[in-house]
Amino acid sequence: MDSDQLAPDDLWALCVQAYYAADPAWRAERHTRWVMNLAYYKQIRAVSEAYRPDDEKTDPETWIPDPSDLLMAIPIDVREGGGEPHLERLPPTPAELAAAAERLRVIRSTV
């Protein structure tokens, strides 16, 4: 489906459907990201801009994805070929895995 043909209500429905299609535990993890292409990002951004006061609106030509961008309180990752908005869970870092293994070791040693 071509992203520039979606009405705001259809775009919202697509995002809500993608959100609830993901496992609830995924949605709460900090490694979860919205993944989408630039066209969808700009359309979502355009919808959100409609709610800003006129003196705070920005030029669409200046919209560049930023690591602080959020959709439904989840970070957005814009990728070439990212397609329609969907949730992906990124793997934990080696340091996070090591910390989890250490917590498990401590728990097992107390049992």
N, C-alpha and C positions, 0 to 999 in steps of 0.2 A: 504494500500500500504506500502511496506517495504521501510523505508527511505534510507537504504544503497544501494538501487537499482536505485536511481534517479541520472540522469546526472545533472551537474551544471545548464544547461539551463532549465531542467524540474523543478529543485528545485526553481530557480528564478521565473519561471512561476507560480508555486504553491504559492509562497509568494506574488507575484503581484496580483494574483486572490483573495487571502485571504484579502489583503489590500483593494482592491476596492470593495470587498463584504461587508465590514463594512461601516456603516453610516459615511459620511464625517465629521460630527460633532464629532463622536467618535474618529476619527483619530487624531484630534487636541487636545483632552483632555489629561491632564497629568495623568489621572487614567487609560488610555488605555495601555495594555501590549500585547506583543506577547507571546503566550503560546505555548509550544511545549515540546516534550520529549527530553531526552539527546541525542538520536541518531540523531535527526534532528538538534539539536544545534551543535553537533560536525561536521555534514556535512556542515552546513552553515559556521561554523568557518573555516573548511578546504578550502572552496571556497574563503573566504576572505584572508586567509593566502597566497594563490597563488599570490596575488597582493602586498605582502610585499617584501621588499628587502631581499635577502638571509641571510644577517647578522642579520635581525630582526625576522626571522621565529622562531616559538616555537615548542616544541615537543607536538604532539597531546595527549600524555599520561598525560600531565600537564594541559590540558584545563579543567578548572572548571568554571561553569557559575558564573558570577559576576554581582552584581546589576547595574554596569555601562555599561554592554553590551547593544548595541543598534542594531536594524535592521530597516532601513528606518527611523532613528531618533526616534524610539519608543523602550522603554526598553523591555528586554526579560525576561520572567519568565519560567524557565525550571522546569517541574513537572513530577513526575512519572505518567505515563498514560496521559501525556499532548497531545499526538498524533501529528498530522500534525500541522505545524505552522498556527495559527489563532489568530485573535485579540479578546481580551476580555476587557471589561470596568469594572474596579473595582469600587465598591461603594465609595462615598466620606466618609471621616472620620466624626465623630460627630462634631468636631470643625469646619470643613468646612461647614457642614450643618447649624450649629449655626450662622456662619458668613454670609452665604447666607440669612438666615431668618432675620438677623439684617439689611442687605442691603435692603431687600424687605420691612421691617417695615419702614425704613427711607424714601424710595421712596414713599410708600403709605401715609406717614404723610405729605409729601410736596404737594400732589395732592389735 
